[in-house]
Amino acid sequence: MAQVLPLRPHTFRVDNCIIDDYAAEMGAIGVAIYVVLQRYANRTTGHCFPTVETIAQVLGLGHTCVKKYLGRLVRLGFIARAARYTAAGDPTSNLYTLYDPTQRDAIHRRQRRRVAAVARGGSPGDPPPVSRSHLATHPRSSGVPKQDPVEQLLTSVAENKTPATPCTHPAHEHRSPVDGLTLCLDCFRCWPAPLTGLPPGGDFEDSVVPVSAPVCRA
């Protein structure tokens, strides 16, 4: 029977409703850009600040295309964006806030707010009023990554971590990479345990079966 794997490090999730309910409205490129924003977003605050250049390079798109679909995501109510500036007052990458896409009523309220803004003579791409109390100036410095940190916290990982339940599956392979830690190579689970009866960590390389190089015949 296939096993559903838990969320592992260096991975993230996107809500099903993005594909099931909103993909056609967002467009294929809009979905791709939304996924990139989710990749960089802090799992707790929903904030991220990748540059347009970063998004364009990741997806192989032009800057104009990225800006167009970012504006669409703003108009649809999935994200908000706010300008960020350096200490010298120069503009830097925008701050994007990703809203919970499962809250349909909130999404519709944001859409109606934008329609009302257009009726008052505003632009449909204008973001709704947002609090700027969380913004801070960022001095310009060479070599600073465009999105720092590149990996954010995962909501599926509790702050107060507890030891995982030991794997007792008889067909799974268990190893001991470090003293006092047991690792299951099949279910990606590790737990503190004595090393009795387990091969040492150095056996990882010994267990690899060498593959002979193919022989090229004329």
C-alpha positions as CSV (number, residue, x, y, z in Angstrom):
1,M,0.0,0.0,0.0
2,A,1.3,3.4,-0.9
3,Q,2.3,5.6,2.1
4,V,1.5,9.3,2.4
5,L,4.8,11.0,3.3
6,P,4.8,13.9,5.7
7,L,6.0,17.3,4.7
8,R,9.8,17.1,4.6
9,P,12.4,19.9,4.9
10,H,13.0,22.0,1.8
11,T,9.4,21.4,0.7
12,F,6.1,23.4,0.9
13,R,2.5,22.9,0.1
14,V,-0.1,24.7,-2.0
15,D,-3.8,24.5,-1.1
16,N,-5.9,22.3,-3.4
17,C,-8.4,25.2,-4.1
18,I,-5.7,27.0,-6.0
19,I,-6.0,24.3,-8.7
20,D,-9.5,23.2,-8.1
21,D,-11.3,26.5,-7.9
22,Y,-9.0,29.4,-9.0
23,A,-6.6,28.1,-11.6
24,A,-8.6,29.1,-14.6
25,E,-9.1,32.6,-13.2
26,M,-5.5,33.0,-12.2
27,G,-4.2,31.6,-15.5
28,A,-1.3,29.1,-15.9
29,I,1.3,31.8,-15.4
30,G,-0.5,33.3,-12.5
31,V,-0.6,29.9,-10.8
32,A,3.2,29.5,-11.4
33,I,4.0,32.9,-10.0
34,Y,1.7,32.3,-7.0
35,V,3.6,29.0,-6.3
36,V,6.9,30.9,-6.5
37,L,5.6,33.4,-3.9
38,Q,4.5,30.5,-1.7
39,R,8.0,29.0,-2.1
40,Y,9.6,32.2,-0.6
41,A,6.8,33.0,1.9
42,N,7.2,32.9,5.7
43,R,4.8,30.1,6.9
44,T,3.7,32.2,9.8
45,T,3.3,35.7,8.5
46,G,2.7,35.0,4.8
47,H,5.3,37.7,3.9
48,C,7.9,37.4,1.2
49,F,9.9,39.9,-0.9
50,P,11.5,38.3,-4.0
51,T,12.3,40.7,-6.8
52,V,10.6,40.7,-10.1
53,E,13.9,39.7,-11.6
54,T,14.1,36.7,-9.3
55,I,10.6,35.5,-10.2
56,A,11.3,36.1,-13.9
57,Q,14.6,34.0,-13.8
58,V,13.0,31.2,-11.9
59,L,10.1,30.8,-14.4
60,G,11.9,31.9,-17.5
61,L,9.5,34.8,-18.0
62,G,9.9,38.4,-19.0
63,H,9.7,41.2,-16.4
64,T,6.6,42.7,-18.0
65,C,4.8,39.3,-17.9
66,V,5.6,38.8,-14.2
67,K,4.4,42.3,-13.4
68,K,1.1,41.7,-15.3
69,Y,0.3,38.5,-13.4
70,L,1.4,39.9,-10.1
71,G,-1.2,42.6,-10.7
72,R,-3.8,40.0,-11.5
73,L,-3.1,38.1,-8.3
74,V,-3.5,41.4,-6.4
75,R,-6.8,42.2,-8.2
76,L,-8.1,38.7,-7.5
77,G,-7.4,39.2,-3.8
78,F,-4.9,36.4,-3.3
79,I,-2.0,38.7,-2.4
80,A,-1.3,42.3,-1.4
81,R,1.9,44.2,-2.2
82,A,3.5,47.1,-0.5
83,A,6.6,49.1,-1.5
84,R,9.9,48.8,0.3
85,Y,12.7,51.3,0.4
86,T,16.3,51.4,1.5
87,A,17.6,53.7,4.1
88,A,18.6,56.1,1.3
89,G,15.0,56.2,0.1
90,D,15.6,54.1,-3.0
91,P,12.9,51.6,-4.0
92,T,13.8,47.9,-3.5
93,S,11.7,44.7,-3.9
94,N,8.0,44.8,-3.0
95,L,6.7,43.1,0.1
96,Y,4.1,40.5,-0.8
97,T,1.5,39.3,1.7
98,L,-0.2,36.0,0.8
99,Y,-3.7,35.5,2.1
100,D,-5.4,32.3,3.0
101,P,-6.9,31.1,-0.3
102,T,-9.4,28.9,1.5
103,Q,-11.2,32.0,2.9
104,R,-13.4,32.6,-0.2
105,D,-15.6,35.3,1.5
106,A,-12.4,37.3,2.3
107,I,-11.3,36.9,-1.3
108,H,-14.6,38.1,-2.7
109,R,-14.6,41.1,-0.3
110,R,-11.2,42.2,-1.6
111,Q,-12.5,41.8,-5.2
112,R,-15.5,44.0,-4.4
113,R,-13.2,46.6,-2.8
114,R,-11.2,46.8,-6.0
115,V,-14.3,47.3,-8.1
116,A,-15.3,50.1,-5.8
117,A,-11.8,51.6,-6.1
118,V,-12.2,51.7,-9.9
119,A,-15.6,53.3,-9.6
120,R,-14.0,56.1,-7.5
121,G,-11.4,56.6,-10.3
122,G,-8.6,54.5,-8.9
123,S,-6.7,51.8,-10.6
124,P,-7.7,48.1,-10.3
125,G,-4.1,47.3,-9.6
126,D,-3.9,49.5,-6.6
127,P,-3.5,47.4,-3.4
128,P,-5.9,47.8,-0.6
129,P,-4.8,49.9,2.4
130,V,-2.4,47.9,4.5
131,S,-0.6,48.6,7.7
132,R,3.1,49.6,7.2
133,S,4.0,49.2,10.9
134,H,5.8,46.0,10.1
135,L,8.1,47.6,7.4
136,A,11.7,48.4,8.1
137,T,14.3,50.2,6.1
138,H,16.9,48.0,4.5
139,P,20.3,49.6,3.7
140,R,21.6,48.7,0.3
141,S,24.5,46.3,0.4
142,S,26.3,44.3,-2.3
143,G,26.1,40.6,-2.0
144,V,22.9,40.5,0.0
145,P,20.5,37.9,-1.3
146,K,17.3,39.2,-2.9
147,Q,15.2,37.0,-0.6
148,D,16.6,36.4,2.9
149,P,16.2,33.8,4.2
150,V,15.6,31.6,1.2
151,E,14.0,28.9,3.3
152,Q,11.2,29.9,5.7
153,L,9.7,28.1,8.7
154,L,7.1,25.4,8.1
155,T,3.8,25.6,9.9
156,S,3.6,21.8,9.9
157,V,6.7,21.6,12.2
158,A,5.8,22.4,15.9
159,E,8.1,24.8,17.7
160,N,8.3,22.4,20.7
161,K,9.6,19.3,19.0
162,T,9.0,15.9,20.4
163,P,10.8,12.7,19.6
164,A,9.3,10.7,16.7
165,T,7.7,7.4,17.3
166,P,10.2,4.6,16.5
167,C,9.5,2.7,13.2
168,T,8.8,-0.9,13.9
169,H,8.1,-2.0,10.3
170,P,9.9,-5.3,9.8
171,A,10.7,-4.6,6.1
172,H,12.1,-1.1,6.6
173,E,15.8,-0.5,6.8
174,H,17.2,1.3,9.9
175,R,20.6,2.9,10.2
176,S,22.5,4.9,12.8
177,P,24.2,7.9,11.1
178,V,25.3,9.4,14.4
179,D,25.6,8.1,18.0
180,G,22.2,8.0,19.8
181,L,20.1,8.5,16.7
182,T,18.2,5.9,14.6
183,L,17.0,6.6,11.1
184,C,14.5,4.8,9.0
185,L,15.4,5.0,5.3
186,D,11.9,4.1,4.2
187,C,9.6,6.4,6.1
188,F,12.1,9.2,6.6
189,R,11.7,9.1,10.4
190,C,14.4,9.5,13.0
191,W,14.4,9.0,16.8
192,P,16.8,8.8,19.7
193,A,17.7,5.2,20.5
194,P,20.6,3.1,21.5
195,L,22.9,1.7,18.8
196,T,22.6,-1.9,19.8
197,G,22.2,-4.2,16.8
198,L,22.4,-1.4,14.2
199,P,25.2,-1.0,11.7
200,P,27.4,2.1,12.1
201,G,27.0,5.1,9.9
202,G,30.0,4.2,7.8
203,D,28.1,1.3,6.4
204,F,26.1,3.7,4.1
205,E,28.9,3.7,1.6
206,D,29.6,0.0,2.0
207,S,25.9,-0.8,1.1
208,V,26.1,0.9,-2.3
209,V,26.5,-1.6,-5.1
210,P,29.0,-0.4,-7.6
211,V,27.8,-0.1,-11.2
212,S,30.2,-1.1,-13.9
213,A,30.8,1.5,-16.6
214,P,29.2,0.6,-20.0
215,V,31.6,-0.8,-22.6
216,C,31.6,1.0,-25.9
217,R,32.2,-1.4,-28.7
218,A,33.2,-0.3,-32.2
